[in-house]
């Protein structure tokens, strides 16, 4: 059975095709935006991790080079 197709698409099919095309474009834009944001978050996390590691190394170095705290002498109670 042969289907009847006219050379001129109906206005509804043109509108549907246009909506689908716009939705596909918006989807691609949204995916690109999500990817860019996730890359920015990963870069920021790496930057913060590097800063934290530098600070922790400085703290460890300070602990090793700092003199040991002196114990306070206890005073004898007068009776």
PyMOL CGO cylinders between C-alpha atoms (Angstrom):
from pymol import cmd
from pymol.cgo import CYLINDER

trace = [
    CYLINDER, 0.00, 0.00, 0.00, 1.43, 3.33, -0.96, 0.3, 1, 1, 1, 1, 1, 1,
    CYLINDER, 1.43, 3.33, -0.96, 1.23, 6.17, 1.53, 0.3, 1, 1, 1, 1, 1, 1,
    CYLINDER, 1.23, 6.17, 1.53, -0.18, 9.46, 0.45, 0.3, 1, 1, 1, 1, 1, 1,
    CYLINDER, -0.18, 9.46, 0.45, 2.36, 12.17, 0.98, 0.3, 1, 1, 1, 1, 1, 1,
    CYLINDER, 2.36, 12.17, 0.98, 1.99, 15.61, -0.38, 0.3, 1, 1, 1, 1, 1, 1,
    CYLINDER, 1.99, 15.61, -0.38, 4.92, 17.72, -1.47, 0.3, 1, 1, 1, 1, 1, 1,
    CYLINDER, 4.92, 17.72, -1.47, 3.84, 20.45, 0.92, 0.3, 1, 1, 1, 1, 1, 1,
    CYLINDER, 3.84, 20.45, 0.92, 4.15, 19.57, 4.62, 0.3, 1, 1, 1, 1, 1, 1,
    CYLINDER, 4.15, 19.57, 4.62, 1.30, 20.58, 6.86, 0.3, 1, 1, 1, 1, 1, 1,
    CYLINDER, 1.30, 20.58, 6.86, 1.76, 23.60, 9.14, 0.3, 1, 1, 1, 1, 1, 1,
    CYLINDER, 1.76, 23.60, 9.14, 1.53, 21.31, 12.18, 0.3, 1, 1, 1, 1, 1, 1,
    CYLINDER, 1.53, 21.31, 12.18, 4.37, 19.10, 10.95, 0.3, 1, 1, 1, 1, 1, 1,
    CYLINDER, 4.37, 19.10, 10.95, 6.50, 22.16, 10.14, 0.3, 1, 1, 1, 1, 1, 1,
    CYLINDER, 6.50, 22.16, 10.14, 5.86, 23.55, 13.63, 0.3, 1, 1, 1, 1, 1, 1,
    CYLINDER, 5.86, 23.55, 13.63, 6.64, 20.17, 15.25, 0.3, 1, 1, 1, 1, 1, 1,
    CYLINDER, 6.64, 20.17, 15.25, 9.89, 19.84, 13.28, 0.3, 1, 1, 1, 1, 1, 1,
    CYLINDER, 9.89, 19.84, 13.28, 10.85, 23.39, 14.28, 0.3, 1, 1, 1, 1, 1, 1,
    CYLINDER, 10.85, 23.39, 14.28, 10.16, 22.66, 17.97, 0.3, 1, 1, 1, 1, 1, 1,
    CYLINDER, 10.16, 22.66, 17.97, 12.22, 19.48, 17.78, 0.3, 1, 1, 1, 1, 1, 1,
    CYLINDER, 12.22, 19.48, 17.78, 15.10, 21.33, 16.13, 0.3, 1, 1, 1, 1, 1, 1,
    CYLINDER, 15.10, 21.33, 16.13, 15.00, 24.07, 18.79, 0.3, 1, 1, 1, 1, 1, 1,
    CYLINDER, 15.00, 24.07, 18.79, 14.83, 21.50, 21.58, 0.3, 1, 1, 1, 1, 1, 1,
    CYLINDER, 14.83, 21.50, 21.58, 17.85, 19.66, 20.17, 0.3, 1, 1, 1, 1, 1, 1,
    CYLINDER, 17.85, 19.66, 20.17, 19.82, 22.93, 19.97, 0.3, 1, 1, 1, 1, 1, 1,
    CYLINDER, 19.82, 22.93, 19.97, 18.88, 23.85, 23.53, 0.3, 1, 1, 1, 1, 1, 1,
    CYLINDER, 18.88, 23.85, 23.53, 19.89, 20.38, 24.70, 0.3, 1, 1, 1, 1, 1, 1,
    CYLINDER, 19.89, 20.38, 24.70, 23.30, 20.71, 23.10, 0.3, 1, 1, 1, 1, 1, 1,
    CYLINDER, 23.30, 20.71, 23.10, 23.77, 24.15, 24.67, 0.3, 1, 1, 1, 1, 1, 1,
    CYLINDER, 23.77, 24.15, 24.67, 22.72, 22.82, 28.07, 0.3, 1, 1, 1, 1, 1, 1,
    CYLINDER, 22.72, 22.82, 28.07, 25.15, 19.90, 27.86, 0.3, 1, 1, 1, 1, 1, 1,
    CYLINDER, 25.15, 19.90, 27.86, 28.00, 22.24, 26.91, 0.3, 1, 1, 1, 1, 1, 1,
    CYLINDER, 28.00, 22.24, 26.91, 27.12, 24.51, 29.84, 0.3, 1, 1, 1, 1, 1, 1,
    CYLINDER, 27.12, 24.51, 29.84, 27.05, 21.58, 32.27, 0.3, 1, 1, 1, 1, 1, 1,
    CYLINDER, 27.05, 21.58, 32.27, 30.41, 20.35, 31.00, 0.3, 1, 1, 1, 1, 1, 1,
    CYLINDER, 30.41, 20.35, 31.00, 31.97, 23.82, 31.32, 0.3, 1, 1, 1, 1, 1, 1,
    CYLINDER, 31.97, 23.82, 31.32, 30.68, 24.19, 34.87, 0.3, 1, 1, 1, 1, 1, 1,
    CYLINDER, 30.68, 24.19, 34.87, 31.95, 20.77, 35.91, 0.3, 1, 1, 1, 1, 1, 1,
    CYLINDER, 31.95, 20.77, 35.91, 35.37, 21.57, 34.43, 0.3, 1, 1, 1, 1, 1, 1,
    CYLINDER, 35.37, 21.57, 34.43, 35.42, 24.85, 36.36, 0.3, 1, 1, 1, 1, 1, 1,
    CYLINDER, 35.42, 24.85, 36.36, 34.49, 23.05, 39.59, 0.3, 1, 1, 1, 1, 1, 1,
    CYLINDER, 34.49, 23.05, 39.59, 37.24, 20.45, 39.05, 0.3, 1, 1, 1, 1, 1, 1,
    CYLINDER, 37.24, 20.45, 39.05, 39.81, 23.16, 38.36, 0.3, 1, 1, 1, 1, 1, 1,
    CYLINDER, 39.81, 23.16, 38.36, 38.79, 25.04, 41.51, 0.3, 1, 1, 1, 1, 1, 1,
    CYLINDER, 38.79, 25.04, 41.51, 38.96, 21.86, 43.57, 0.3, 1, 1, 1, 1, 1, 1,
    CYLINDER, 38.96, 21.86, 43.57, 42.46, 21.15, 42.26, 0.3, 1, 1, 1, 1, 1, 1,
    CYLINDER, 42.46, 21.15, 42.26, 43.54, 24.71, 43.09, 0.3, 1, 1, 1, 1, 1, 1,
    CYLINDER, 43.54, 24.71, 43.09, 42.13, 24.48, 46.62, 0.3, 1, 1, 1, 1, 1, 1,
    CYLINDER, 42.13, 24.48, 46.62, 43.69, 21.04, 47.14, 0.3, 1, 1, 1, 1, 1, 1,
    CYLINDER, 43.69, 21.04, 47.14, 47.10, 22.39, 46.13, 0.3, 1, 1, 1, 1, 1, 1,
    CYLINDER, 47.10, 22.39, 46.13, 46.73, 25.32, 48.55, 0.3, 1, 1, 1, 1, 1, 1,
    CYLINDER, 46.73, 25.32, 48.55, 45.66, 22.99, 51.36, 0.3, 1, 1, 1, 1, 1, 1,
    CYLINDER, 45.66, 22.99, 51.36, 48.61, 20.68, 50.76, 0.3, 1, 1, 1, 1, 1, 1,
    CYLINDER, 48.61, 20.68, 50.76, 51.03, 23.63, 50.83, 0.3, 1, 1, 1, 1, 1, 1,
    CYLINDER, 51.03, 23.63, 50.83, 49.52, 24.86, 54.10, 0.3, 1, 1, 1, 1, 1, 1,
    CYLINDER, 49.52, 24.86, 54.10, 49.66, 21.39, 55.65, 0.3, 1, 1, 1, 1, 1, 1,
    CYLINDER, 49.66, 21.39, 55.65, 53.32, 21.03, 54.62, 0.3, 1, 1, 1, 1, 1, 1,
    CYLINDER, 53.32, 21.03, 54.62, 54.12, 24.40, 56.23, 0.3, 1, 1, 1, 1, 1, 1,
    CYLINDER, 54.12, 24.40, 56.23, 52.34, 23.36, 59.42, 0.3, 1, 1, 1, 1, 1, 1,
    CYLINDER, 52.34, 23.36, 59.42, 54.25, 20.07, 59.56, 0.3, 1, 1, 1, 1, 1, 1,
    CYLINDER, 54.25, 20.07, 59.56, 57.52, 21.92, 59.00, 0.3, 1, 1, 1, 1, 1, 1,
    CYLINDER, 57.52, 21.92, 59.00, 56.70, 24.39, 61.78, 0.3, 1, 1, 1, 1, 1, 1,
    CYLINDER, 56.70, 24.39, 61.78, 55.86, 21.56, 64.16, 0.3, 1, 1, 1, 1, 1, 1,
    CYLINDER, 55.86, 21.56, 64.16, 59.18, 19.85, 63.47, 0.3, 1, 1, 1, 1, 1, 1,
    CYLINDER, 59.18, 19.85, 63.47, 61.30, 22.97, 63.79, 0.3, 1, 1, 1, 1, 1, 1,
    CYLINDER, 61.30, 22.97, 63.79, 59.50, 24.49, 66.79, 0.3, 1, 1, 1, 1, 1, 1,
    CYLINDER, 59.50, 24.49, 66.79, 61.13, 23.89, 70.17, 0.3, 1, 1, 1, 1, 1, 1,
    CYLINDER, 61.13, 23.89, 70.17, 59.36, 21.53, 72.52, 0.3, 1, 1, 1, 1, 1, 1,
    CYLINDER, 59.36, 21.53, 72.52, 57.11, 23.39, 74.96, 0.3, 1, 1, 1, 1, 1, 1,
    CYLINDER, 57.11, 23.39, 74.96, 58.55, 23.66, 78.46, 0.3, 1, 1, 1, 1, 1, 1,
    CYLINDER, 58.55, 23.66, 78.46, 56.63, 22.13, 81.26, 0.3, 1, 1, 1, 1, 1, 1,
    CYLINDER, 56.63, 22.13, 81.26, 55.43, 24.57, 83.85, 0.3, 1, 1, 1, 1, 1, 1,
    CYLINDER, 55.43, 24.57, 83.85, 56.81, 23.98, 87.30, 0.3, 1, 1, 1, 1, 1, 1,
    CYLINDER, 56.81, 23.98, 87.30, 54.29, 23.19, 89.94, 0.3, 1, 1, 1, 1, 1, 1,
    CYLINDER, 54.29, 23.19, 89.94, 54.28, 25.44, 92.95, 0.3, 1, 1, 1, 1, 1, 1,
    CYLINDER, 54.28, 25.44, 92.95, 54.25, 23.82, 96.30, 0.3, 1, 1, 1, 1, 1, 1,
    CYLINDER, 54.25, 23.82, 96.30, 51.26, 24.64, 98.40, 0.3, 1, 1, 1, 1, 1, 1,
    CYLINDER, 51.26, 24.64, 98.40, 52.06, 26.37, 101.70, 0.3, 1, 1, 1, 1, 1, 1,
    CYLINDER, 52.06, 26.37, 101.70, 50.63, 24.69, 104.74, 0.3, 1, 1, 1, 1, 1, 1,
]
cmd.load_cgo(trace, "trace")
